[in-house]
Amino acid sequence: MVIGGIQSLAGLIGAALAGMGIRNIGILGYVGVSLIVFPLLAIVFGQAPEGAG
């Protein structure tokens, strides 16, 4: 998740500098990494007991 966040922030820098190459790094951050992280989070939250928290 941290790697995806860093890549997304790099994409914001790319937008400010009008650099599409850097912007593509951001796209990988919020699309590519999230496709891996979100199912893993679903598994973790699915295994949590109902009264936890």
LUMNUTI-904824 format. One record per atom (N, C-alpha, C, CB): x, y, z. Coordinates in steps of 0.2 Angstrom, whole numbers, padded with zeros to 4 digits, always signed. Glycine has a CB too. Example, Ala and Ser with C-alpha at 12.3 -4.5 7.8 and 13.67 -1.06 7.14 Angstrom:
residues 2
+0066-0028+0039;+0062-0022+0039;+0066-0016+0039;+0057-0022+0045;+0064-0011+0035;+0068-0005+0036;+0064+0000+0039;+0070-0003+0029;
END
This chain:
residues 53
+0004-0006+0000;+0000+0000+0000;+0004+0006+0000;-0005+0000+0006;+0010+0006+0004;+0014+0012+0004;+0017+0013-0003;+0020+0011+0009;+0019+0008-0006;+0022+0008-0013;+0017+0012-0018;+0025+0002-0016;+0011+0010-0017;+0006+0012-0022;+0005+0020-0020;-0001+0009-0021;+0005+0022-0014;+0004+0029-0012;+0010+0033-0014;+0004+0029-0004;+0016+0030-0014;+0022+0034-0016;+0021+0035-0024;+0028+0030-0014;+0019+0030-0027;+0019+0030-0035;+0013+0035-0036;+0017+0023-0038;+0008+0035-0033;+0002+0040-0034;+0005+0047-0033;-0004+0039-0030;+0008+0048-0028;+0011+0055-0027;+0016+0057-0032;+0015+0055-0020;+0020+0052-0035;+0024+0054-0040;+0020+0056-0046;+0029+0048-0042;+0014+0053-0047;+0010+0055-0053;+0007+0062-0052;+0004+0050-0053;+0006+0064-0046;+0004+0071-0045;+0010+0076-0047;+0002+0072-0038;+0016+0074-0045;+0021+0078-0047;+0022+0078-0055;+0028+0075-0044;+0021+0072-0058;+0021+0072-0065;+0015+0077-0069;+0020+0065-0068;+0010+0077-0065;+0004+0081-0068;+0006+0089-0067;-0002+0080-0064;+0010+0090-0062;+0012+0097-0061;+0017+0099-0066;+0014+0098-0054;+0022+0094-0068;+0027+0096-0072;+0025+0094-0079;+0033+0092-0070;+0019+0092-0081;+0017+0090-0087;+0021+0085-0090;+0017+0096-0092;+0023+0080-0086;+0027+0075-0089;+0023+0068-0089;+0034+0074-0084;+0022+0066-0095;+0017+0060-0095;+0021+0054-0093;+0015+0059-0102;+0027+0053-0094;+0031+0047-0091;+0030+0047-0084;+0038+0048-0093;+0031+0052-0080;+0030+0052-0073;+0023+0051-0071;+0033+0059-0070;+0019+0054-0075;+0011+0053-0074;+0009+0045-0074;+0007+0057-0078;+0013+0042-0079;+0011+0035-0080;+0013+0031-0073;+0015+0032-0086;+0018+0033-0070;+0020+0030-0064;+0015+0030-0059;+0027+0033-0061;+0011+0036-0058;+0006+0037-0054;+0000+0032-0056;+0003+0044-0054;-0001+0032-0062;-0007+0027-0064;-0005+0020-0062;-0008+0028-0072;+0001+0018-0063;+0002+0011-0060;+0001+0011-0053;+0010+0010-0062;+0003+0016-0049;+0002+0016-0042;-0005+0015-0040;+0004+0023-0039;-0010+0019-0043;-0017+0018-0040;-0021+0013-0044;-0020+0025-0041;-0019+0011-0050;-0022+0005-0053;-0019-0001-0052;-0023+0007-0061;-0013-0002-0054;-0009-0008-0053;-0008-0011-0046;-0002-0007-0056;-0006-0007-0042;-0005-0009-0035;-0012-0010-0031;-0001-0004-0031;-0017-0006-0033;-0024-0007-0030;-0027-0014-0032;-0028-0002-0031;-0026-0016-0038;-0028-0023-0040;-0025-0028-0036;-0027-0024-0047;-0020-0027-0033;-0017-0033-0029;-0019-0032-0022;-0009-0032-0030;-0019-0025-0019;-0020-0024-0012;-0027-0025-0010;-0017-0017-0011;-0032-0023-0014;-0039-0023-0012;-0041-0030-0011;-0043-0020-0017;-0040-0035-0015;-0042-0042-0014;-0039-0044-0007;-0040-0046-0019;-0032-0043-0006;-0029-0045+0000;-0033-0042+0006;-0022-0043+0000;-0035-0035+0006;-0038-0032+0011;-0045-0035+0012;-0039-0025+0010;-0048-0037+0007;-0055-0041+0008;-0054-0047+0011;-0058-0042+0001;-0049-0051+0010;-0047-0057+0014;-0046-0056+0021;-0041-0061+0010;-0042-0051+0023;-0040-0049+0030;-0047-0047+0033;-0035-0044+0030;-0050-0043+0030;-0056-0040+0034;-0062-0046+0034;-0059-0034+0030;-0062-0050+0029;-0067-0056+0030;-0065-0061+0035;-0067-0059+0023;-0059-0061+0037;-0057-0066+0043;-0058-0063+0050;-0050-0068+0041;-0059-0056+0050;-0059-0053+0057;-0066-0055+0060;-0059-0045+0056;-0065-0056+0067;-0071-0057+0070;-0076-0052+0070;-0070-0059+0078;-0083-0053+0070;-0088-0048+0069;-0088-0043+0075;-0095-0051+0069;-0086-0044+0081;-0087-0040+0086;-0080-0036+0087;-0089-0043+0093;-0075-0037+0083;-0069-0033+0084;-0069-0026+0083;-0064-0037+0079;-0066-0022+0087;-0066-0015+0085;-0068-0012+0091;-0070-0013+0080;
END
